[in-house]
């Protein structure tokens, strides 16, 4: 297994969170100084530049030909899978999605057998890295897709379940499913709106008088929903009229206290006053709101073209998000103009770090020139699209990743055990044999959620381990030297 993939898996299950979960490492926090954008050549494919204004690493991960765009699906949709070993970009010219290695960014294949109702309606499972979901355009079926086998399973026939004849849709600014991958929502024309809970086969109809073009979108818990400035409960009933003046670009996520949140750019104060700003957090559990980035904190008036991504679901500290701003001058000379940021929605202890200029002004390319920044599950990387402006202005649009210092620390600190370690048979039925292990080692068997199933300590190899009591599914075998902390991680399948 490649070094980077190995560490991301270990990191994602929380074994070394002390080194990388603080996303502010190496960054300035709540910095209001001007850091004007400077001219810098577009990096070559898979190469990096150091942003001269912020000192962060930016890597180009696509190679779009002239006139084409290869971009993130959208800010509200997770680009990476659960363990960050795969990711998806959208090829505008081919009208198809590209599957990439999530760590070294090399192509895996085109997802030409997947036809979602809209380009951004592909939802990675929050725990199983091999699964994503999508509503199929040709059938209105909600599909579970296994990446390795390309097997499709129909989870719900939305037409049949609702009797809808007005057209099934999810609407504009579609959000991810609930963070247990159990709840999604959709609408029937502008007549009715529904949520569906996969685990219980429960279809819930919302009590909404005016649905419009948006379906209610689930919060991370699957027990709250947002729709047109209002919060709804799990029964589909109105819970709160939020202190929000209008519907703008937003993302459903979590606050630092763990509550579901609606994170939004607000160009005006809410009806009750306050809660305006470049990023405002609305608590979907209590109905309260507070500003994360606003004029009251010393920033400029809310920047145009702001998109928010609050999808860092694998970071131990809740509340992290990223955002990209176009701005009004679009020349990167003013505070937040053409900038990328990360921020934590922790009321009373807001943390904002500016992490780079995206160098995309949209003037030549309209929608595709919007950066649509997406934060990774661990929060250590931020994906965005850009035409790179300057000499490259409007020629093509590629995808780039800001690799934060926390990510660089994470990937540079791993050392793997020597080659030759094997875990077999794989798949297995009752027991596995671990061979080639150094003396003085610990072996931990973890389930797909990173939870400890059993562990062993030994000094000899090979070692036979009885796992007959485990249910079928995916597990990980983590082998760690007790001498120098070197590690090896292996994915195994119980039949």
Helices and strands as residue ranges (DSSP letters): H 3-12, G 17-19, E 48-50, E 57-60, E 70-71, E 86-91, E 96-101, E 107-110, E 122-124, E 131-135, E 141-146, E 152-157, H 158-162, E 168-169, E 183-188, E 192-197, E 202-205, E 217-218, E 224-227, E 230-233, E 238-241, E 250-254, E 260-266, E 277-283, E 289-293, G 295-297, E 307-309, E 320-324, E 339-344, E 351-357, G 366-369, E 374-375, E 381-386, G 390-392, E 398-403, H 405-412, E 422-424, E 431-435, E 441-447, E 452-458, E 463-466, E 473-481, E 487-494
